Amino acid sequence: MQAYRYKAMNDVGRIVRGRGEAINPADLEVRLSRLGLDLVSYRALGAGRRRGARRVVRRPELITFCFQLEHLVRAGVPILAALADLRDSIERRALREVTAALIESIEGGKTLSGAMADFPDIFDPVFVSLIRAGESSGVLSEVLAKIGENLKWQDEQAAQTRRLLIYPAFALVVMLLVFGFLMVSVVPQMVSLLAAMGQALPPQTRVLLVVSRFLAAYWPWLLGASLAAVAGGVVAVRTSWRLRDLADELLLRLPIIGGIARKIMLARFANFFSIMYAAGITVLDCLRAGEDIVGNAVLREAVRDAGRRIRDGGGISASFAQTELFPPLVIRMLRVGEQSGALEQALNNVCYFYTRDVREAIDQGQALLSPVLIVVLGLFLLWIIAAIFGPIYDLIAQIRI
């Protein structure tokens, strides 16, 4: 909300000065008219707190919001009445306040897309662009339906990504805890027992003892340094565009994870491209929005390069083929859609192709990561067991002799 200092006139012609908050000057005029005042002049003082801007609106709430608004608009309910009904039925405070602010903005003269643009943390630029396209083409209900489907798709993709990362992270934490417990607690006791019995320690046991003593003495420093390095790396990547570009490039080069990440980004790009093109947005505008959707510097530059080629007169499929991002099957689907005039259907096929490919890649990645982690943990345990129980076995053998 914007804070204003205003001068207004009441019903008897008396000048009234005051201070108030409104979304825009038109909204300020509407608010004053409700008080029986006519706005004479105003001066912006500074931005107040935008309601809902710091509140979290979850994706399932947005899905329900789009679903209900779509059906109200499809039934012929005016947009203000539809938003008012939604405002009265929404339970969570954040989205209810945002809906109330949308109503005030529209009453102040803004369109629905313009009102949503005041809340970029909730309605991203692609969301606003789709609503604007639906308003201009008169198919707002269809656009809302596509946005709801897209939000559901994003929710599924996020769940799949979490499923990919949770198991390796959990297994890695368990492996580190087991290794740390053995090295800090069990190994020193067993080695002390061997030393007290006068048993000569083999080289692998001495190495294990050195590592164990080092971890026991410095593990708080090692943990703090690791956390500081991770935090420093995150801050450096976020503040330096060069490091951010390097991190994006390294992500795509990682084994297993890199390939899956590339497919997830391209699936998101194809999905948004399909929805925006179906809503009547031009190909170049779709590509400009897609530069931010992919979320990776390497892929962003490739999409930007494809947009430049199309702007210079190149074909869509040929321009994407020269980026070397999409497999031949996808390029072929785009070429057929471009030549037959069914580009929307071709884009839907590309989205389906990548969605299925991402799901299969995640399943394969999990199937491959599980035995790898088990083998790594087994090798650690084998090293510790061989270093500890080898001398014990030698000692028992000497006693028997």
Secondary structure as UniProt FT lines:
FT   STRAND          2..9
FT   TURN            11..12
FT   STRAND          15..22
FT   HELIX           25..34
FT   TURN            35..36
FT   STRAND          38..47
FT   TURN            51..54
FT   HELIX           59..74
FT   TURN            75..76
FT   HELIX           79..89
FT   HELIX           93..107
FT   TURN            108..109
FT   HELIX           112..116
FT   TURN            117..118
FT   TURN            120..122
FT   HELIX           125..137
FT   HELIX           140..181
FT   HELIX           182..186
FT   HELIX           187..196
FT   TURN            197..198
FT   HELIX           203..239
FT   HELIX           241..253
FT   TURN            255..256
FT   HELIX           257..278
FT   TURN            279..280
FT   HELIX           283..293
FT   HELIX           297..311
FT   TURN            312..313
FT   HELIX           316..323
FT   HELIX           328..340
FT   HELIX           343..400
//
